[in-house]
């Protein structure tokens, strides 16, 4: 997992370019925290992301890359994500 400095509407997945604020992404788990919640999500390209939602909004705070040779679970998402 790598840390990410970019936040807000202009941030995007470095692997496919899909905006962090855009759909689709799949929520894998959500955990309540003292200030909001933390979500583990998967981008349409397959990269794993950690999102924090609190009083400052929702932002990706860490992300990994897609598995080599991984096939996204939704091919329509993959074509839009990579296109």
C-alpha positions in Angstrom: 0.0 0.0 0.0 1.3 3.4 -0.8 0.3 6.7 0.8 -1.3 9.4 -1.4 -1.0 13.1 -0.9 -3.7 14.2 -3.4 -7.1 14.8 -2.1 -10.4 16.2 -3.3 -12.2 16.1 -6.6 -8.9 16.4 -8.6 -7.3 13.3 -7.1 -7.3 10.2 -9.4 -6.2 6.6 -9.4 -2.6 6.6 -10.6 -3.2 3.2 -12.2 -6.2 4.0 -14.4 -6.8 7.7 -14.0 -10.4 7.3 -12.7 -11.3 10.2 -10.3 -11.3 9.3 -6.6 -14.6 11.0 -6.1 -16.2 9.2 -9.1 -18.1 6.0 -9.2 -17.7 3.1 -9.6 -15.7 1.8 -6.7 -16.7 -1.2 -4.6 -16.8 -0.9 -0.8 -15.2 -4.0 0.7 -15.6 -3.0 4.4 -16.6 0.0 6.5 -15.4 0.6 10.0 -16.7 3.3 12.4 -14.1 5.6 14.0 -14.4 8.4 16.6 -14.6 11.0 13.8 -16.4 9.2 11.0 -15.5 6.0 9.3 -12.8 4.2 7.3 -13.6 2.3 4.1 -11.6 -0.3 2.3 -12.6 0.0 -1.4 -11.6 -1.4 -4.7 -11.3 0.8 -7.8 -12.7 -0.4 -11.1 -9.1 -1.2 -12.2 -8.7 -3.5 -9.2 -6.5 -1.3 -7.0 -7.2 -1.5 -3.2 -7.9 1.9 -1.6 -8.3 3.1 2.0 -10.8 6.0 2.3 -11.4 8.1 5.4 -14.7 9.9 5.8 -14.9 12.5 8.5 -15.8 16.2 9.0 -13.3 17.2 6.2 -15.0 14.9 3.7 -14.0 11.6 2.1 -10.5 11.1 0.7 -8.3 8.3 -0.3 -5.4 8.1 2.2 -3.6 5.0 0.9 -3.8 2.7 -2.1 -2.2 -0.3 -3.7 -1.9 -1.4 -7.3 -4.1 -3.9 -9.2 -2.8 -7.4 -9.0 -0.7 -8.3 -12.1 -3.0 -9.9 -14.6 -6.0 -9.3 -12.5 -9.3 -9.1 -14.3 -11.8 -6.6 -12.8 -15.0 -8.0 -11.6 -17.1 -5.8 -14.0 -15.7 -5.5 -17.5 -17.9 -2.5 -18.3 -16.2 -0.7 -15.4 -12.7 -1.7 -16.6 -13.3 -0.4 -20.1 -14.5 3.0 -18.8 -11.7 3.1 -16.2 -8.9 2.4 -18.7 -10.5 4.2 -21.7 
